[in-house]
């Protein structure tokens, strides 16, 4: 069962990547992030791993402080800060996915 953490992280990832398109197409980039999270869950991954799938490109595309920038609504920035504290398992997964 997915929790509010997954819902909020999905919203955050969608906001961060809202204006991006898949390379060479008109397909929203967010489709890739949702697809990765879906594959993780469909193959037995847990919520934390699916969250890492949603966030794996945020660090590459926006830098490690991406989710804390003031371009986000203050509630989103607060949530991102809280997420960093609450999801200690996510950071290493994201680092592995991004090669960092």
C-alpha positions as CSV (number, residue, x, y, z in Angstrom):
1,X,0.0,0.0,0.0
2,X,1.4,3.4,-0.9
3,X,1.2,6.2,1.6
4,X,1.0,10.0,1.6
5,X,4.8,10.1,1.2
6,X,4.5,8.6,-2.3
7,X,1.7,10.9,-3.2
8,X,3.6,14.0,-2.1
9,X,6.8,12.9,-3.8
10,X,4.9,12.2,-7.0
11,X,3.5,15.8,-6.9
12,X,7.0,17.1,-6.2
13,X,8.6,15.2,-9.1
14,X,5.8,16.3,-11.4
15,X,6.4,20.0,-10.5
16,X,10.2,19.8,-10.8
17,X,10.0,18.2,-14.3
18,X,6.7,19.9,-15.5
19,X,8.3,21.8,-18.4
20,X,10.6,19.0,-19.7
21,X,10.0,16.9,-22.7
22,X,11.5,13.5,-23.6
23,X,14.5,14.1,-25.9
24,X,13.5,14.5,-29.5
25,X,9.8,14.3,-28.8
26,X,6.7,16.1,-27.5
27,X,6.2,13.5,-24.8
28,X,6.2,14.9,-21.2
29,X,9.3,13.8,-19.3
30,X,7.2,13.0,-16.3
31,X,6.0,10.0,-18.2
32,X,9.5,8.5,-17.7
33,X,9.5,9.1,-14.0
34,X,6.0,7.6,-13.6
35,X,7.1,4.6,-15.7
36,X,10.2,4.0,-13.6
37,X,8.1,4.1,-10.4
38,X,5.6,1.7,-12.0
39,X,8.3,-0.7,-13.0
40,X,9.8,-0.7,-9.5
41,X,6.4,-1.5,-7.9
42,X,5.4,-4.1,-10.5
43,X,8.7,-5.9,-9.9
44,X,8.4,-6.2,-6.2
45,X,10.0,-2.9,-5.1
46,X,8.8,-1.1,-2.1
47,X,7.5,2.4,-1.6
48,X,11.0,3.9,-0.8
49,X,12.4,2.3,-4.0
50,X,9.5,3.7,-6.1
51,X,10.1,7.1,-4.5
52,X,13.8,6.9,-5.6
53,X,12.5,6.1,-9.1
54,X,10.5,9.3,-9.1
55,X,13.4,11.4,-7.9
56,X,16.3,9.8,-9.7
57,X,16.6,12.6,-12.4
58,X,16.0,15.5,-10.0
59,X,19.6,15.4,-8.8
60,X,21.0,15.0,-12.4
61,X,18.8,17.7,-13.8
62,X,18.7,20.3,-11.0
63,X,21.6,19.5,-8.7
64,X,21.6,18.0,-5.2
65,X,19.7,21.0,-3.7
66,X,17.0,20.9,-6.4
67,X,14.1,20.1,-4.2
68,X,15.0,22.8,-1.7
69,X,15.1,25.7,-4.1
70,X,12.7,28.6,-3.6
71,X,11.2,28.1,-7.0
72,X,8.9,25.5,-5.3
73,X,5.9,26.5,-3.3
74,X,7.0,26.8,0.4
75,X,5.0,23.7,1.3
76,X,6.9,21.7,-1.3
77,X,10.3,22.9,-0.1
78,X,9.3,22.1,3.5
79,X,8.1,18.7,2.3
80,X,11.3,18.1,0.4
81,X,13.4,19.0,3.5
82,X,11.3,16.6,5.6
83,X,11.6,13.9,3.0
84,X,15.4,14.1,3.2
85,X,15.1,13.4,6.9
86,X,12.4,10.7,6.7
87,X,13.6,8.8,3.7
88,X,17.2,7.9,4.6
89,X,17.0,4.8,2.3
90,X,16.1,6.9,-0.7
91,X,19.2,9.0,-0.9
92,X,21.6,6.1,-1.5
93,X,19.3,4.6,-4.1
94,X,19.0,7.9,-6.0
95,X,22.8,8.3,-5.8
96,X,23.3,4.8,-7.3
97,X,20.8,5.6,-10.1
98,X,22.5,8.9,-10.9
99,X,26.0,7.5,-10.6
100,X,26.7,9.9,-7.7
